[in-house]
Amino acid sequence: MSARTEDPGTQAAGVRRRHLLFGGAAAGLGALAAAGAQLACSGTQTATSAAALDANGSETILFHGARQAGVDTDAQAHGVFIALDLRPATTPHRVAALLKLLSDDAANLTQGKAALADTEGELALRPARLTVTFGLGPAVVDLVAPTRRPSWLGDLPAFSVDRLVPEFGGGDLLLQICADDPLTVAHAQRMLLKDSRSFASVRWVQNGFRRAYGTEKPGTTMRNLFGQVDGTTNPSPGTPGFERVVYGDERIPAWTENGTSIVIRRISMNLDKWDELDRSGREESVGRRLSNGAPLTGEGEHDEPDFRTVNPVGFPVSAEFAHMRRARPEDEGQRIIRRAFNYDAAPGTGVVSDSGLIFVSYQADVERQFVPIQRRLDELDLLNEWTTPVGSAVFVIPPGCEPGGFIGEQLFS
């Protein structure tokens, strides 16, 4: 299958033949002249646009390396998160076989190549920055390397705001599949689930989206379905701050070298109730301006908030209950990297929407980084009036692998 733009000469010949067959030579020549004029005016623009689109569709993210892709990768437009449960009586040898099979096919798919048993190989030819990231749940780590299991790998502490349902919790193996094209994501999902069906069953699937590729400039902070800018304070990949938060340091080490963790929280957002709140109320509940995400005491999105500033009647401009203030730790060690995706499911009877956020966070240590933040939000966060966590899962993310290896192989040595 080729993405090259059809040659203008070939197009012209096609136009001529069609009009001679169905409309006569005169009509054909007239149409040909018009088509030629249009090509002359816009041929360069068309070629440039096609090249740009092809460049994005063909862009690849390396699969092999010391660390898994999909953590420090710039967020893609589409993502699916799949939790699998191992079949009963699965042995460590079977787990290794599954991870080897998944790693081999993911390595091909992310590079625009068909999976081993791919019957629709043409669908793999446009990877569109596809990444596949694997996470392991407590049952897998206990099975293959129980002494390597970190203390925080398991259910999160109970929070008063939670209304968790089994359909979106737990799991033995996580597949995080992200790309800028939904067809690419769907095809990779199907290939990897075909690999898994003899070893595991699907526990849950969560599909999410952000702005489509090209809608905004690269690096623009996403917006959630409340219209709020979401994820402003993330340090950029490649910086010391990102390295410390995700892969640890001497103070808060990761569970293994080049490994990290992932927390996935499905958060229902009551958009129907949110509609009843005016603009100033929405901004005060979050602590940021809707227009550009700036803190209420600043002008730009990345301005530092000033929690000491008060309004004319003496109350803090950024209230104690504001989400930004509750989520912002005084302890620099309590940081996470959040990469959220919106979801919009079929609404139930009597409601306009069933929407929310697939909240994804990466951190070296869940207990020391994620949990303290969530406890503050649980205690006093006005945004809890419109949001409800309904799903929760925690996984370790193993290091990457080299060609010929597989994700998680370090646990078997």
MOGI-V846101 format. One line per field, one symbol per residue. psi: psi as a letter, one per 20 degrees, with the letter a starting at -180 (. if undefined). burial: b if it has 24 or more other ideal C-beta (glycine too) atoms within 12 Angstrom, else e. A space follows every 10 residues. Layout:
psi=???
burial=???
This chain:
psi=pqjqppphgg gghggggghh hiiqhghghg hhggghgghh hjgggggggg hgghhghipq ppgqrhqqri gjppprhqqp pppqpqqqkp rhhhgggghg gggghhgggi jkqqrgloil hhiiinhlkp qpppqprhhg ghghmhiipq hioaqrqpqh iqmqqhikqa qhppoooqri phhgggghgg ghhhhihihr qpgqppprqa qqpihrqpip prqaiijqpo khjpqqqiqh ggggggjrah gnqrhqpjra rppopoopon hghhhiprgh hgghhhjqqh gjjqqijahq hjqpqoiipq rhjjqpgoqh ipgghhioqh ohhmqropnq qqqnrpqapj qhqnrbpnop qpqhoghigg ghghghhhgn ohiihiqopi qpqpqqorra rrpiaqpihh ii.
burial=eeeeeeeeee ebeebbeeee eeeeeeeeee bbeebeeebe eeeeeeeeee eeeeebbbbb bbbbeebbbb bbbbbbbbbb bbbbbbeeeb ebebbbbbbb bbbbbbbbbb bbbbbeebee eebbbbbbbb bbbbbbbbbb bebbbeebbb ebbbebeebe bbebeeebbb bbbbbbbbbb bbebbbbbbb bbbbbbeebb ebbbbbbbbb eebeeeeeee bbbbbbbbbb bbbbeebeee ebbbbbbbee ebebbbebbb bbbbbbbbbb beebeebeee ebbbbbbbbb eebbbbbeee beeebeeeee eeeeeebbbe bbbbbbbbbe eebbbbbbbb bbbebeeeee eeeebbbbbb bbbbbbbbbb bbbbbbbbee bbbbebbbbb bbbbbbbbbb beeebbbbbb bbe
